[in-house]
Amino acid sequence: MFGEKLFEMQPDVHTRWASYENPAGEKGAGGKARNGRKGAAWFTLEEGEAVTLAQAEGTSGMIRRIWITMNNRSKEALRGVILEIYWDGARTPAVHAPIGDFFCHGIGRMAVVKNALFSSPEGRNFNCFIPMPFRSGMKVVVKNESGQQVKHFYYDVDYTLGDAVDEKTMYFHCWFNRENPTTMKKDFELLPYLQGSGRYLGVNLGIRCDTDRYFQTWWGEGEVKVYLDGDKEYPTLCGTGVEDYVATAWGQDYYYDLYHGSQIYDTENMEIGCYRLHIPDPIFFHENIRVTIQQIGGIDTDDELNKAKFHFNEITKGYRYTSVNGGKIDFPKIDGTNVLPELFEREDDWSCCTYFYYDRAENDLPVLETEKYMIE
């Protein structure tokens, strides 16, 4: 998977594990606390504190695995503890994301996750297996902006030093975005316009549907659009719906697989977490890229789940639902035709953690204030 022969010795490559008592991965410096009898397995991450988990300088290498667990896995901690990763002495991080969303636990909820790049087999921890090469150094940092203490923070960052890198070797990046609510008829950005070359690796999506406005109606008709290398009004790559993009069909439910899954599917609260990883089907960009997804819902007269009646409103040219408690709402139609199932524009709470490789150590993507991450 990672282009290495498991049986082939690499004489110039050396293995290191960074932990709380040895964040620099120094040789012969692990396990010293309490005379080597498990004296520093964890640390306390106080509110407002930043801690360096791992650091290497003056050498090439590759992060191979990151493992973390925390006793505080509240929605505040999952969104308010921020993971940052820096490459080659850069001023700004290539990775800046809430710890939950980065590790495929979206919308402030833990979940059982099993895929090619992330895992949490019992929904209690965080594993990442994305290979992250660097040329002259790296730094992994956590910041606690959750408003809460994390009493027990455990981790390992497993990496190698001396790995061969060349001009084709790219840096790993991750970008987090959230809009609550999204803007009507304005596609949510999974990756804003980015100049340069690289590989779009995939995305972890989080959706919290506005059930006050839309009840339990279907939310996932929106198309993913990938604008590549100079695309303007229309993209080169275009999907057919959210559930199609995450490689299922005819609606969605809880499931997981190596490259696609829906690790959260709560039909009562209409909260969804799903992911798509482009490993066997790479998306390369050579000049620039932009990735978006539409917020489009659907209504069908046979949809008993919504327990509502509707009629076509000739004034608004849309459907009006009357809920069981008497509430009314107009659904903006995609076009003027009277065809069911009816597609309509909607606004919900969308978030994404987007993974990509890039030809440089820093990006100039916008960073949201942490307060905008937080689940109400």
N, C-alpha and C positions, 0 to 999 in steps of 0.2 A: 504493500500500500504506500509506503513512504520511500520506495525506491532503494531499499537496502537489502542485502543478503544477510539473513540472520546468522549464518555460519561463517561469515567473512570477518576476519580480524582487521581492525583499523588501528594500527600502532600509534598514530598521532592523536587519537581521540581519547579523552579521559573523562570519566564519569564523576559527577558531583550531585549531592543532594543538599539543598538549602533547607534549614529548619530554623526554629526560633533561636536555638542556642548556637547556630552556625549559619547565619544568613549569607555570609560570603563564600560558603562552601569550601572553607580552608581544609587542606589535607591534614588528617589526624586531629581535627578539632571538633568532631561530633561526639555527643553523648558524655560530655565532661561533668555536667551538673550532678550534684549529689553523688560524686565519685562513680559516675557512670550508671547509677541505678534509677534512671528515668526521673531526672530532676527538673526538666524544662520541656515537657511535652506540649505545653500551651502557654499562651499569654493572654492578658486582658487588654482588649481594645477599647479605650475610653472614648466617649463622645468628643469629637473635635480632634482626635489624635490621628496621625499618619505614621505608619510603620513600614519600613523596608523589609520585604520578605526574602528577597534574593537580589544579589548584585555580583556582577563580574565586570572587570575592566582590563583593557589591554590585550584582549584575545578574541578570536572568533569562537563561535559555539552555536548551540541550539537548545532551546527549551524543549523538552520531550513530553513532560507531563506536569500538570498542576493539580494537587489534591488539597482540598480545604474542607473543614467542617466547623460549625459554630453552634454553641448551645442556644443562642438567640437566633431563631429563624422566623421571626415575626415579619409581617409585611413591611414594617418600617426598616428593619435591618436588611431585608432582601433588596430593597430599593435604595437604602441610605448608606450602606457600606459600598464604597466605590473601589473597583479594581483598576489600577493603572499600570501600564507596561511601557518602558522607554527603551529605545534602541540607540546604541553607539553614541551615548552622551547627549542625546537630543534634549532640547529645552521643553518640548511639549510631548505628551504621551501618544503613542500609536494606538493604545487601547485605553479608553476611558468609558466605563460602563458599570451599572449596578451589578453587584456580585451575583444576584439571583438570575437576572436576565442573561448575563454573559454565559452562565453555565446551563442554560436552557430551562431554568425555572422562571417562567414569566409571570407577569402581573402580580408580583408579591406573594406567590404561592409555590410551595415545594411540590414536587411531583416525581414519580418514578420515571427516569430518563435512561434510555439505552439506544445509542446510535454510534456511528462510526467515529465521532469526534468528542462526544460528551457522554457521561454516564452518572447516574445516581440510582443504583440498583434497588435501593429501598426508600428513596426519597428523603434521605437524611444528610447527604453530603454533596460535594461538588468534585467532579473529575473532568479534566480537559486533556485531550491527547493530540491537539493540533501542533505540528512541528513548527517551531518559531526560530529561524536562524538569525544570527547577528554577526557582524563583522569585527567589531572592536569592543563590544560590551553590551550589557543589558541591566535593567533594574525593574523589579516588580514591587509595587507599593499598594497598600490598602489604606483607605481613608474612611473614617467613621463620621458620617454626616447624618446619621439616622436619628439623632436625639436620644439614643439609648446606649447603654453599655453592652458590650459583648464580653461577658465574663470569661468564656473559654473559647479561644480561637486556636485551632490546630491547623497545621499545614505542612506540606512538602512541596518544593519546587525541584523537579528532577531535570537535570540538564547535562550536556556534554560540552567540553572545551576542546578547541583545536580542530573543529570540523572545517572541511574545505568548503569555501564559498567562492563563487565567481560572479561575473557580471550578470548572469542570468538569475542569480539568487535574489528573491524578493523578500520584503519584510511583511510580517503579519500585522494587520490592523483590525480594529473593531470599532464600530460607531453605534451609539444608542440614540434613538429618537422616540419622542412621545408627543402626541397631540390629544388633548382632552378638553373639548371634543375636536374631531377633525372638521374641516371646512367643507360645506356642501359643494359638490361637483369639483373639488380640488383634490387631486390624487395625493395620498400620503406618501412621503418620500422614505424609501428604504435605504437609499444612498443618494445624497445630493450630487449635483454635477461635480465631477472630480477629474482634473486634468492629469494626464500621465498614463502609464501602462501598468497592467496588473491582471489579477484574476479575482472575479467575484466568487467567493467560496460558498456563500449561503446566508441564511437568516433564521433567527428565532423570532416568531411573531407572538404578540399578545393582544387580544381583543376583548374589551369589556363593553358589551352591547348596552345601549340605552333602552332598557325595558319599559321605562315610563312612557317613552315616545313610540317605541316600535314593538312592545310586548315581546313575544318569543318568535317573531318572524325571522326568516332566513336572512343571514347577514353577508354571505360569502360569494356573491356573484362577481365581485370585482376582478379585473384582469391585472396581472403583473406585467409591467412594461419595462424592457431593458433598452435604453437608448445608448447605442454604441458608436464610438468613433465618428462623431459629426452628425448623428441623427438629430433632426430638428423637431418637426411637428409630430411625426410618427416614428415608432421604434422599429428596430430590426427584429427584436425578439418580443413576442406578445403571447401571453397565456390566455386561458379561457375561463378562469374562475379560481377562487382561492383554494377550494378543496381539490381542484385539478392541479394547481401548482404544487400542493403538498402531496400529490400523487395518490389521491383517493378519488371518489366519484359519487355523484348522486347524494350529496350531503356529506356529513362528517360525524365522527364519533371518536372515542378514545382508541388509539392504536400507536404502535411504534415500529420502526424498521431502521435499517442502517442509515438511510439517506433522507428519510421523510417520516413524519409522524405527527400525532396530536396528543401530546402528553397531558393536556388539561382539556376536558370538554364537559363543562358544567351547564346542563340544559336548564336547570332551575334558575340560576343567576345569569345565564347566557354569558359565561366567561370562557375564553378559548385560548389555549397556548398550542402552537404548532410550529414545525420547523421543516426546512428544506435545505439539504446540503448538496452542492454541485461538485461531487467528487468524480463519479464516472462520466458525468456530462459537463465538462468545464466550460465556464464562460470567461473568455479572455477579452481584455480591452487593450488597445494599442495606442490610442490617443486620448480618449476620455470615455466616461461612463456616467449614466444617471439611471437609477432604478426606482420605480414607483409602483403603487398598488391602489386600485380604485375602491371606494366605499359604496358598494351597490348591493341592495337587498332584493328579495323576491317574495311575492305573495301568490298563493294558489288557493282557489276556492275549496279545494279538498283538504286544506291544512287545518285539521281539527285541533292541533296543538295550541293554536292561538286563541281559540274560544272567542272568536269575534266575528262580526258581520261587517260587510263593506258594500259600498255602492260607488259607482263612477260619478265623479263630480264634474259636470260640464263646465263649470266656471274655472276651476283650477286645472282642469284636464288631468286629474289624478284620482286616485282612489282614497276614499275616506273610510277609516275603520272606526267602528263603535265598539268599545271594549265592554266586558261584562259589568264593569262599574260605571259605565256611562261616558267615559272619556272619549274624545274624538280627536283625530289627527289626519291631516292630509299628507299623502305620500307623493312627492314630486315624481312624475313619470319620466322615463328615459326618452320616450317619444309619444306622439299623440295617438297611437294605435291602441285599440281596445282588445288586447291579446293577453291571455293568461297562460303560464304564470307571468305575473306583472313585475317588471324590473323597476326599481325606484332608487333614487339617490337618498343617502342617509348620512348621519353624523354620529360617530361613536368614539370611544376611547381606544386609540390604537397606539401600540408601541412596537419597537423592533430593536433587535441587537443584530447588526449586520457584520459579517465576517468577510474579510478580503485580504489578498496579498497586493502589495504596492511596490513600485520601483524605488521608493525613498523611505527614509526612517520617520518622517513627520508628514502629517497632512494638515490642511487648513480647514477642516470641517467644523461647523459650529458646534458648540458644547452648551447644552441646556443647564440652567441652574438646577441644583439637586432638588430644590423644593418642588420643581415641576415633575420630578420622577415619582413623587410620593403618592401612594394609593390612599384615597379618602376613606 
